[in-house]
């Protein structure tokens, strides 16, 4: 499970935004169970999303479908990045920069 920080000011409605953006970015209505939202789309057999401790992070776990075309993989990856941008408030570039900063 991967943990992503949420930009300040975006933590208040995190749970609602997690579900709404799954529908917005993937066009799939998620199922909810115990605060975790789940979808299946394209190259993702399973995408699970839940708020982290204190609602300051989002926890994401995925299971890939290895039997899809490159076209499907590219589309799924694009939608996943868009989802992360919308939920975390950080762009891909900002997330990478933050991750590198935490490692060093």
MARPA-200329 format. One record per atom (N, C-alpha, C, O): residue number from 1; chain; atom name; y, z, x. Coordinates in steps of 0.2 Angstrom, whole numbers, plus 2048, in hexadecimal, padded with zeros to 3 digits. Each point is the difference from the previous one (the first is absolute). Layout:
N
+-----+------+------+-----+-----+-----+
| pos | unit | site |   v |   w |   u |
+-----+------+------+-----+-----+-----+
| NUM |    A |   CA |   Y |   Z |   X |
...
+-----+------+------+-----+-----+-----+
//
This chain:
104
+-----+------+------+-----+-----+-----+
| pos | unit | site |   v |   w |   u |
+-----+------+------+-----+-----+-----+
|   1 |    A |    N | 7FA | 800 | 804 |
|   1 |    A |   CA | 806 | 800 | 7FC |
|   1 |    A |    C | 806 | 800 | 805 |
|   1 |    A |    O | 801 | 804 | 804 |
|   2 |    A |    N | 804 | 7F8 | 7FA |
|   2 |    A |   CA | 806 | 7FF | 804 |
|   2 |    A |    C | 806 | 803 | 7FC |
|   2 |    A |    O | 800 | 800 | 7FA |
|   3 |    A |    N | 804 | 804 | 80A |
|   3 |    A |   CA | 805 | 803 | 7FD |
|   3 |    A |    C | 807 | 7FD | 802 |
|   3 |    A |    O | 801 | 7FF | 806 |
|   4 |    A |    N | 803 | 800 | 7F5 |
|   4 |    A |   CA | 807 | 7FD | 802 |
|   4 |    A |    C | 805 | 804 | 7FD |
|   4 |    A |    O | 800 | 803 | 7FB |
|   5 |    A |    N | 806 | 7FE | 809 |
|   5 |    A |   CA | 805 | 804 | 7FE |
|   5 |    A |    C | 804 | 7FD | 7FB |
|   5 |    A |    O | 801 | 7FA | 800 |
|   6 |    A |    N | 803 | 80A | 7FC |
|   6 |    A |   CA | 804 | 7FD | 7FB |
|   6 |    A |    C | 807 | 801 | 802 |
|   6 |    A |    O | 802 | 806 | 802 |
|   7 |    A |    N | 803 | 7F5 | 7FD |
|   7 |    A |   CA | 807 | 801 | 802 |
|   7 |    A |    C | 803 | 805 | 7FC |
|   7 |    A |    O | 7FE | 801 | 7FA |
|   8 |    A |    N | 807 | 803 | 809 |
|   8 |    A |   CA | 803 | 805 | 7FC |
|   8 |    A |    C | 803 | 7FD | 7FA |
|   8 |    A |    O | 803 | 7FB | 800 |
|   9 |    A |    N | 7FD | 809 | 7FB |
|   9 |    A |   CA | 803 | 7FE | 7F9 |
|   9 |    A |    C | 7FC | 7FC | 7FC |
|   9 |    A |    O | 801 | 7FF | 7FA |
|  10 |    A |    N | 7F9 | 800 | 808 |
|  10 |    A |   CA | 7FB | 7FC | 7FC |
|  10 |    A |    C | 7FA | 804 | 7FF |
|  10 |    A |    O | 7FB | 7FD | 7FD |
|  11 |    A |    N | 805 | 809 | 804 |
|  11 |    A |   CA | 7FA | 805 | 7FF |
|  11 |    A |    C | 800 | 802 | 7F9 |
|  11 |    A |    O | 7FA | 802 | 7FD |
|  12 |    A |    N | 80B | 7FF | 7FF |
|  12 |    A |   CA | 801 | 803 | 7FA |
|  12 |    A |    C | 7FB | 7FC | 7FB |
|  12 |    A |    O | 7FC | 804 | 7FC |
|  13 |    A |    N | 804 | 7F6 | 803 |
|  13 |    A |   CA | 7FC | 7FC | 7FB |
|  13 |    A |    C | 7FA | 7FC | 804 |
|  13 |    A |    O | 7FE | 7FB | 7FD |
|  14 |    A |    N | 7FF | 808 | 808 |
|  14 |    A |   CA | 7FB | 7FD | 804 |
|  14 |    A |    C | 7FA | 7FE | 7FC |
|  14 |    A |    O | 7FE | 7FA | 800 |
|  15 |    A |    N | 800 | 80B | 7FC |
|  15 |    A |   CA | 7F9 | 7FE | 7FC |
|  15 |    A |    C | 801 | 7FB | 7FB |
|  15 |    A |    O | 7FC | 7FB | 800 |
|  16 |    A |    N | 80A | 805 | 7FD |
|  16 |    A |   CA | 801 | 7FA | 7FB |
|  16 |    A |    C | 801 | 7FA | 804 |
|  16 |    A |    O | 7FE | 7FA | 7FD |
|  17 |    A |    N | 806 | 806 | 808 |
|  17 |    A |   CA | 801 | 7FA | 804 |
|  17 |    A |    C | 7F9 | 7FD | 803 |
|  17 |    A |    O | 800 | 7FA | 800 |
|  18 |    A |    N | 7FC | 80A | 802 |
|  18 |    A |   CA | 7FA | 7FE | 803 |
|  18 |    A |    C | 7FC | 7FB | 7FB |
|  18 |    A |    O | 7FE | 7FB | 802 |
|  19 |    A |    N | 801 | 808 | 7F8 |
|  19 |    A |   CA | 7FD | 7FC | 7FB |
|  19 |    A |    C | 804 | 7FA | 7FD |
|  19 |    A |    O | 7FD | 7FB | 800 |
|  20 |    A |    N | 809 | 806 | 7FF |
|  20 |    A |   CA | 804 | 7FA | 7FE |
|  20 |    A |    C | 800 | 7FA | 805 |
|  20 |    A |    O | 800 | 7FA | 7FE |
|  21 |    A |    N | 801 | 808 | 809 |
|  21 |    A |   CA | 800 | 7FB | 805 |
|  21 |    A |    C | 7F9 | 7FC | 801 |
|  21 |    A |    O | 800 | 7FB | 802 |
|  22 |    A |    N | 7FA | 809 | 7FC |
|  22 |    A |   CA | 7FA | 7FD | 801 |
|  22 |    A |    C | 800 | 7FA | 7FA |
|  22 |    A |    O | 7FE | 7FA | 802 |
|  23 |    A |    N | 804 | 807 | 7F8 |
|  23 |    A |   CA | 801 | 7FB | 7FB |
|  23 |    A |    C | 804 | 7FB | 802 |
|  23 |    A |    O | 7FF | 7FA | 7FF |
|  24 |    A |    N | 807 | 808 | 804 |
|  24 |    A |   CA | 805 | 7FB | 802 |
|  24 |    A |    C | 7FE | 7FB | 805 |
|  24 |    A |    O | 801 | 7FA | 800 |
|  25 |    A |    N | 7FC | 809 | 806 |
|  25 |    A |   CA | 7FE | 7FC | 806 |
|  25 |    A |    C | 7FA | 7FC | 7FF |
|  25 |    A |    O | 7FF | 7FB | 803 |
|  26 |    A |    N | 7FC | 808 | 7F9 |
|  26 |    A |   CA | 7F9 | 7FD | 800 |
|  26 |    A |    C | 7FF | 7FD | 7F9 |
|  26 |    A |    O | 7FB | 7FD | 7FF |
|  27 |    A |    N | 809 | 805 | 7FC |
|  27 |    A |   CA | 7FF | 7FE | 7F9 |
|  27 |    A |    C | 7FA | 803 | 7FD |
|  27 |    A |    O | 7FD | 7FD | 7FC |
|  28 |    A |    N | 801 | 809 | 806 |
|  28 |    A |   CA | 7FA | 803 | 7FE |
|  28 |    A |    C | 802 | 807 | 7FE |
|  28 |    A |    O | 803 | 804 | 803 |
|  29 |    A |    N | 7FB | 7FE | 7F7 |
|  29 |    A |   CA | 801 | 807 | 7FD |
|  29 |    A |    C | 7FB | 805 | 804 |
|  29 |    A |    O | 7FA | 7FF | 7FF |
|  30 |    A |    N | 808 | 806 | 804 |
|  30 |    A |   CA | 7FC | 804 | 804 |
|  30 |    A |    C | 7FC | 805 | 7FB |
|  30 |    A |    O | 803 | 802 | 7FB |
|  31 |    A |    N | 7F7 | 800 | 807 |
|  31 |    A |   CA | 7FD | 806 | 7FC |
|  31 |    A |    C | 803 | 806 | 804 |
|  31 |    A |    O | 801 | 800 | 806 |
|  32 |    A |    N | 7FF | 806 | 7F6 |
|  32 |    A |   CA | 802 | 806 | 803 |
|  32 |    A |    C | 7FB | 805 | 7FF |
|  32 |    A |    O | 7FD | 801 | 7FB |
|  33 |    A |    N | 802 | 803 | 80A |
|  33 |    A |   CA | 7FB | 806 | 800 |
|  33 |    A |    C | 802 | 805 | 805 |
|  33 |    A |    O | 800 | 7FF | 806 |
|  34 |    A |    N | 802 | 807 | 7F7 |
|  34 |    A |   CA | 802 | 805 | 805 |
|  34 |    A |    C | 806 | 7FF | 804 |
|  34 |    A |    O | 800 | 802 | 806 |
|  35 |    A |    N | 805 | 7FA | 7F8 |
|  35 |    A |   CA | 805 | 7FF | 804 |
|  35 |    A |    C | 7FF | 7FA | 805 |
|  35 |    A |    O | 805 | 7FE | 804 |
|  36 |    A |    N | 7F6 | 7FF | 7FC |
|  36 |    A |   CA | 7FE | 7FA | 804 |
|  36 |    A |    C | 800 | 7FA | 7FC |
|  36 |    A |    O | 7FD | 800 | 7FA |
|  37 |    A |    N | 806 | 7FA | 808 |
|  37 |    A |   CA | 801 | 7FA | 7FD |
|  37 |    A |    C | 7FB | 7FB | 803 |
|  37 |    A |    O | 800 | 800 | 807 |
|  38 |    A |    N | 7FC | 7FC | 7F6 |
|  38 |    A |   CA | 7FC | 7FB | 803 |
|  38 |    A |    C | 800 | 7F9 | 7FD |
|  38 |    A |    O | 801 | 800 | 7F9 |
|  39 |    A |    N | 7FF | 7FB | 80B |
|  39 |    A |   CA | 800 | 7F9 | 7FE |
|  39 |    A |    C | 7FB | 7FD | 804 |
|  39 |    A |    O | 7FE | 802 | 805 |
|  40 |    A |    N | 800 | 7F8 | 7F9 |
|  40 |    A |   CA | 7FC | 7FB | 804 |
|  40 |    A |    C | 804 | 7F9 | 7FF |
|  40 |    A |    O | 802 | 7FE | 7FB |
|  41 |    A |    N | 7FF | 7FF | 80B |
|  41 |    A |   CA | 804 | 7FA | 800 |
|  41 |    A |    C | 7FE | 7FC | 806 |
|  41 |    A |    O | 800 | 803 | 805 |
|  42 |    A |    N | 7FF | 7F6 | 7FA |
|  42 |    A |   CA | 7FF | 7FC | 806 |
|  42 |    A |    C | 7FC | 802 | 805 |
|  42 |    A |    O | 7FA | 801 | 7FE |
|  43 |    A |    N | 808 | 800 | 808 |
|  43 |    A |   CA | 7FC | 802 | 806 |
|  43 |    A |    C | 7FF | 808 | 800 |
|  43 |    A |    O | 7FC | 802 | 804 |
|  44 |    A |    N | 806 | 801 | 7F7 |
|  44 |    A |   CA | 7FF | 807 | 7FF |
|  44 |    A |    C | 7FB | 802 | 7FB |
|  44 |    A |    O | 802 | 7FF | 7FA |
|  45 |    A |    N | 7F8 | 803 | 808 |
|  45 |    A |   CA | 7FB | 803 | 7FB |
|  45 |    A |    C | 803 | 806 | 7FC |
|  45 |    A |    O | 7FF | 801 | 7FA |
|  46 |    A |    N | 805 | 803 | 80A |
|  46 |    A |   CA | 802 | 806 | 7FE |
|  46 |    A |    C | 807 | 802 | 803 |
|  46 |    A |    O | 800 | 7FF | 807 |
|  47 |    A |    N | 805 | 803 | 7F6 |
|  47 |    A |   CA | 806 | 802 | 802 |
|  47 |    A |    C | 802 | 807 | 7FD |
|  47 |    A |    O | 801 | 800 | 7FA |
|  48 |    A |    N | 7FE | 805 | 809 |
|  48 |    A |   CA | 801 | 807 | 7FD |
|  48 |    A |    C | 807 | 802 | 803 |
|  48 |    A |    O | 801 | 800 | 806 |
|  49 |    A |    N | 803 | 803 | 7F6 |
|  49 |    A |   CA | 807 | 803 | 802 |
|  49 |    A |    C | 801 | 806 | 7FC |
|  49 |    A |    O | 7FF | 801 | 7FA |
|  50 |    A |    N | 803 | 804 | 80A |
|  50 |    A |   CA | 802 | 807 | 7FE |
|  50 |    A |    C | 806 | 803 | 804 |
|  50 |    A |    O | 801 | 7FE | 806 |
|  51 |    A |    N | 803 | 806 | 7F7 |
|  51 |    A |   CA | 805 | 804 | 803 |
|  51 |    A |    C | 7FD | 804 | 805 |
|  51 |    A |    O | 7FB | 804 | 7FF |
|  52 |    A |    N | 808 | 7FD | 807 |
|  52 |    A |   CA | 7FE | 805 | 805 |
|  52 |    A |    C | 803 | 806 | 7FF |
|  52 |    A |    O | 803 | 802 | 7FB |
|  53 |    A |    N | 7FC | 803 | 809 |
|  53 |    A |   CA | 802 | 807 | 800 |
|  53 |    A |    C | 808 | 800 | 7FF |
|  53 |    A |    O | 804 | 7FD | 803 |
|  54 |    A |    N | 7FE | 807 | 7F7 |
|  54 |    A |   CA | 807 | 801 | 7FF |
|  54 |    A |    C | 803 | 7F9 | 7FD |
|  54 |    A |    O | 807 | 800 | 7FF |
|  55 |    A |    N | 7F6 | 7FB | 800 |
|  55 |    A |   CA | 803 | 7FA | 7FE |
|  55 |    A |    C | 804 | 7FC | 804 |
|  55 |    A |    O | 805 | 7FC | 7FE |
|  56 |    A |    N | 7FA | 806 | 809 |
|  56 |    A |   CA | 805 | 7FD | 805 |
|  56 |    A |    C | 7FC | 7FA | 804 |
|  56 |    A |    O | 803 | 7FD | 804 |
|  57 |    A |    N | 7F7 | 802 | 7FA |
|  57 |    A |   CA | 7FC | 7FA | 803 |
|  57 |    A |    C | 7FC | 7FD | 7FA |
|  57 |    A |    O | 7FF | 803 | 7FB |
|  58 |    A |    N | 7FE | 7F7 | 807 |
|  58 |    A |   CA | 7FB | 7FD | 7FB |
|  58 |    A |    C | 7FA | 7FF | 804 |
|  58 |    A |    O | 800 | 7FE | 806 |
|  59 |    A |    N | 7FA | 804 | 7F7 |
|  59 |    A |   CA | 7FA | 7FF | 804 |
|  59 |    A |    C | 7FD | 7FA | 7FD |
|  59 |    A |    O | 7FF | 7FF | 7F9 |
|  60 |    A |    N | 7FE | 7FC | 80B |
|  60 |    A |   CA | 7FD | 7FA | 7FE |
|  60 |    A |    C | 7FA | 7FF | 803 |
|  60 |    A |    O | 7FF | 800 | 806 |
|  61 |    A |    N | 7FC | 7FE | 7F6 |
|  61 |    A |   CA | 7F9 | 7FF | 803 |
|  61 |    A |    C | 7FE | 7F9 | 7FD |
|  61 |    A |    O | 801 | 7FF | 7FA |
|  62 |    A |    N | 7FC | 7FD | 80A |
|  62 |    A |   CA | 7FE | 7F9 | 7FE |
|  62 |    A |    C | 7F9 | 7FF | 802 |
|  62 |    A |    O | 7FD | 802 | 805 |
|  63 |    A |    N | 800 | 7F9 | 7F7 |
|  63 |    A |   CA | 7F9 | 7FD | 802 |
|  63 |    A |    C | 801 | 7F9 | 7FF |
|  63 |    A |    O | 802 | 7FD | 7FB |
|  64 |    A |    N | 7FD | 7FF | 80A |
|  64 |    A |   CA | 801 | 7F9 | 800 |
|  64 |    A |    C | 7FA | 7FC | 7FE |
|  64 |    A |    O | 7FA | 802 | 801 |
|  65 |    A |    N | 807 | 7F8 | 7FC |
|  65 |    A |   CA | 7FB | 7FB | 7FE |
|  65 |    A |    C | 800 | 7FB | 805 |
|  65 |    A |    O | 804 | 7FC | 801 |
|  66 |    A |    N | 7F7 | 804 | 803 |
|  66 |    A |   CA | 7FF | 7FB | 806 |
|  66 |    A |    C | 7FE | 7F9 | 7FE |
|  66 |    A |    O | 7FF | 7FC | 804 |
|  67 |    A |    N | 800 | 803 | 7F5 |
|  67 |    A |   CA | 7FD | 7FA | 7FE |
|  67 |    A |    C | 805 | 7FC | 7FC |
|  67 |    A |    O | 7FF | 7FC | 7FC |
|  68 |    A |    N | 808 | 804 | 806 |
|  68 |    A |   CA | 805 | 7FD | 7FD |
|  68 |    A |    C | 803 | 7FB | 805 |
|  68 |    A |    O | 7FF | 800 | 806 |
|  69 |    A |    N | 805 | 7FB | 7F8 |
|  69 |    A |   CA | 803 | 7FB | 804 |
|  69 |    A |    C | 806 | 802 | 804 |
|  69 |    A |    O | 802 | 806 | 7FE |
|  70 |    A |    N | 800 | 7F7 | 807 |
|  70 |    A |   CA | 806 | 802 | 804 |
|  70 |    A |    C | 806 | 800 | 7FB |
|  70 |    A |    O | 804 | 804 | 801 |
|  71 |    A |    N | 7FC | 7F7 | 7FB |
|  71 |    A |   CA | 806 | 800 | 7FB |
|  71 |    A |    C | 800 | 806 | 7FC |
|  71 |    A |    O | 806 | 803 | 7FF |
|  72 |    A |    N | 7F5 | 800 | 7FF |
|  72 |    A |   CA | 800 | 806 | 7FC |
|  72 |    A |    C | 802 | 806 | 804 |
|  72 |    A |    O | 803 | 804 | 7FE |
|  73 |    A |    N | 7FA | 7FC | 808 |
|  73 |    A |   CA | 802 | 805 | 805 |
|  73 |    A |    C | 807 | 800 | 801 |
|  73 |    A |    O | 804 | 806 | 800 |
|  74 |    A |    N | 7FF | 7F5 | 801 |
|  74 |    A |   CA | 808 | 7FF | 802 |
|  74 |    A |    C | 804 | 802 | 7FA |
|  74 |    A |    O | 804 | 804 | 800 |
|  75 |    A |    N | 7FA | 7FA | 7FA |
|  75 |    A |   CA | 803 | 802 | 7FA |
|  75 |    A |    C | 800 | 808 | 7FF |
|  75 |    A |    O | 805 | 803 | 7FE |
|  76 |    A |    N | 7F5 | 7FF | 802 |
|  76 |    A |   CA | 7FF | 808 | 7FF |
|  76 |    A |    C | 804 | 804 | 805 |
|  76 |    A |    O | 803 | 805 | 7FF |
|  77 |    A |    N | 7FD | 7F8 | 808 |
|  77 |    A |   CA | 804 | 804 | 805 |
|  77 |    A |    C | 807 | 800 | 7FE |
|  77 |    A |    O | 804 | 805 | 801 |
|  78 |    A |    N | 7FF | 7F5 | 7FD |
|  78 |    A |   CA | 807 | 7FF | 7FE |
|  78 |    A |    C | 801 | 805 | 7FB |
|  78 |    A |    O | 806 | 804 | 800 |
|  79 |    A |    N | 7F6 | 7FD | 7FB |
|  79 |    A |   CA | 801 | 804 | 7FA |
|  79 |    A |    C | 800 | 808 | 802 |
|  79 |    A |    O | 804 | 804 | 7FE |
|  80 |    A |    N | 7F7 | 7FD | 807 |
|  80 |    A |   CA | 7FF | 807 | 802 |
|  80 |    A |    C | 807 | 802 | 804 |
|  80 |    A |    O | 802 | 806 | 7FF |
|  81 |    A |    N | 800 | 7F6 | 805 |
|  81 |    A |   CA | 806 | 801 | 804 |
|  81 |    A |    C | 806 | 801 | 7FB |
|  81 |    A |    O | 804 | 805 | 801 |
|  82 |    A |    N | 7FD | 7F7 | 7FA |
|  82 |    A |   CA | 805 | 801 | 7FB |
|  82 |    A |    C | 7FF | 807 | 7FC |
|  82 |    A |    O | 805 | 803 | 7FF |
|  83 |    A |    N | 7F5 | 7FE | 800 |
|  83 |    A |   CA | 7FF | 807 | 7FD |
|  83 |    A |    C | 802 | 806 | 804 |
|  83 |    A |    O | 804 | 804 | 7FE |
|  84 |    A |    N | 7FA | 7FB | 808 |
|  84 |    A |   CA | 802 | 806 | 805 |
|  84 |    A |    C | 808 | 800 | 801 |
|  84 |    A |    O | 803 | 806 | 800 |
|  85 |    A |    N | 800 | 7F4 | 800 |
|  85 |    A |   CA | 808 | 800 | 800 |
|  85 |    A |    C | 803 | 804 | 7FA |
|  85 |    A |    O | 804 | 804 | 801 |
|  86 |    A |    N | 7F9 | 7FA | 7F9 |
|  86 |    A |   CA | 803 | 803 | 7FA |
|  86 |    A |    C | 7FE | 807 | 7FF |
|  86 |    A |    O | 805 | 804 | 7FE |
|  87 |    A |    N | 7F6 | 7FF | 804 |
|  87 |    A |   CA | 7FE | 807 | 7FF |
|  87 |    A |    C | 803 | 804 | 805 |
|  87 |    A |    O | 802 | 806 | 7FF |
|  88 |    A |    N | 7FE | 7F8 | 808 |
|  88 |    A |   CA | 802 | 804 | 805 |
|  88 |    A |    C | 808 | 800 | 801 |
|  88 |    A |    O | 803 | 805 | 802 |
|  89 |    A |    N | 800 | 7F5 | 7FC |
|  89 |    A |   CA | 807 | 7FF | 801 |
|  89 |    A |    C | 801 | 7FE | 807 |
|  89 |    A |    O | 806 | 7FE | 802 |
|  90 |    A |    N | 7F5 | 801 | 802 |
|  90 |    A |   CA | 800 | 7FD | 807 |
|  90 |    A |    C | 7FE | 7F9 | 801 |
|  90 |    A |    O | 7FA | 7FF | 7FD |
|  91 |    A |    N | 809 | 7FD | 806 |
|  91 |    A |   CA | 7FD | 7F9 | 802 |
|  91 |    A |    C | 7FA | 801 | 804 |
|  91 |    A |    O | 7FF | 805 | 804 |
|  92 |    A |    N | 7FE | 7F5 | 7FD |
|  92 |    A |   CA | 7FA | 800 | 805 |
|  92 |    A |    C | 803 | 802 | 807 |
|  92 |    A |    O | 7FC | 803 | 803 |
|  93 |    A |    N | 809 | 7FA | 7FF |
|  93 |    A |   CA | 803 | 801 | 806 |
|  93 |    A |    C | 802 | 807 | 801 |
|  93 |    A |    O | 7FE | 803 | 806 |
|  94 |    A |    N | 805 | 800 | 7F5 |
|  94 |    A |   CA | 801 | 808 | 801 |
|  94 |    A |    C | 7FA | 804 | 800 |
|  94 |    A |    O | 800 | 805 | 804 |
|  95 |    A |    N | 7FB | 7F9 | 7F8 |
|  95 |    A |   CA | 7FA | 804 | 801 |
|  95 |    A |    C | 7FC | 7FF | 806 |
|  95 |    A |    O | 7FE | 805 | 803 |
|  96 |    A |    N | 802 | 7F6 | 800 |
|  96 |    A |   CA | 7FD | 7FF | 807 |
|  96 |    A |    C | 804 | 804 | 805 |
|  96 |    A |    O | 7FD | 803 | 804 |
|  97 |    A |    N | 80A | 7FC | 7FC |
|  97 |    A |   CA | 804 | 804 | 804 |
|  97 |    A |    C | 7FF | 808 | 800 |
|  97 |    A |    O | 7FF | 803 | 805 |
|  98 |    A |    N | 800 | 7FF | 7F5 |
|  98 |    A |   CA | 7FF | 807 | 7FF |
|  98 |    A |    C | 7F9 | 802 | 802 |
|  98 |    A |    O | 7FF | 805 | 803 |
|  99 |    A |    N | 7FC | 7F7 | 7FC |
|  99 |    A |   CA | 7F9 | 801 | 803 |
|  99 |    A |    C | 800 | 801 | 807 |
|  99 |    A |    O | 7FD | 804 | 803 |
| 100 |    A |    N | 807 | 7F7 | 800 |
| 100 |    A |   CA | 800 | 800 | 808 |
| 100 |    A |    C | 803 | 806 | 802 |
| 100 |    A |    O | 7FE | 803 | 805 |
| 101 |    A |    N | 808 | 7FF | 7F8 |
| 101 |    A |   CA | 803 | 806 | 802 |
| 101 |    A |    C | 7FC | 806 | 7FF |
| 101 |    A |    O | 801 | 805 | 805 |
| 102 |    A |    N | 7FB | 7FC | 7F6 |
| 102 |    A |   CA | 7FC | 806 | 800 |
| 102 |    A |    C | 7FA | 800 | 805 |
| 102 |    A |    O | 7FE | 805 | 801 |
| 103 |    A |    N | 800 | 7F5 | 801 |
| 103 |    A |   CA | 7FA | 800 | 805 |
| 103 |    A |    C | 803 | 802 | 807 |
| 103 |    A |    O | 7FC | 803 | 803 |
| 104 |    A |    N | 80A | 7FA | 7FF |
| 104 |    A |   CA | 802 | 802 | 806 |
| 104 |    A |    C | 803 | 807 | 801 |
| 104 |    A |    O | 802 | 801 | 806 |
+-----+------+------+-----+-----+-----+
//
